[in-house]
Amino acid sequence: MTDPQSLENARRVHPQLNYELDRYAALAKLGWRTTRSFAEACRDAWAWQSANPQGYRG
């Protein structure tokens, strides 16, 4: 389980680190179904952000 304080600190450093999801809306509007858990998605997003601190710029 991730420490809530760590997440809050991450949001201060990376204000763009704010995700919203509604899997039911995605299914209804786009016909898209989730294939991973929220925890897996967070892990993958954090791994990418950690490896690419400047985003796509380098």
N, C-alpha and C positions, 0 to 999 in steps of 0.2 A: 504494500500500500504506500502511496506517495504521501509525504508529509505536506499538509495544507500550507504550512508556513513557507516551505520551499517553492510551492506553486505561486504563492503571493509574491515572493521575492523575484521569481522568474518574470512575472507580469510587470513588475516595476522596471526591470532591465530590458525586457522585450514586450512593450505594450501591445504589439500585434499578436501576442500569444493569447488569443482569446477565441475559443472555438464554440460554436453552437451547432447542435444537430437535432434533427427530428427525423428519425428513420421512417416514421409513418408518412410525413410530408414528402420525403424523397421517393417513397414508393408510389404515393398517390400522384405526384406531379411529374415524376421522371421515370417511373417504373423501375427504379434502382433499389436493389436490396443490399444490405450490409453483408460483408463476408468476414469481417473481423470484429472483435469486441472493442468497446471504447478504450479499454486499457491497452490493447494492442495498437490502436490508432494513436493514442497519446505517446506510447513508447516509440513508435516509428517517427512521429512528428518531432519528438525531442531529439532523437538520434540524428535526423536530417538537419535540424536547426543547429545542433551542437557541431556537426561536421561542416556546416555552411553558415558561420556567424554573420557573414555579409550578405546572406541570401544568394540570389542567382548571380550577383556581381563578382563573386570570386570567393 
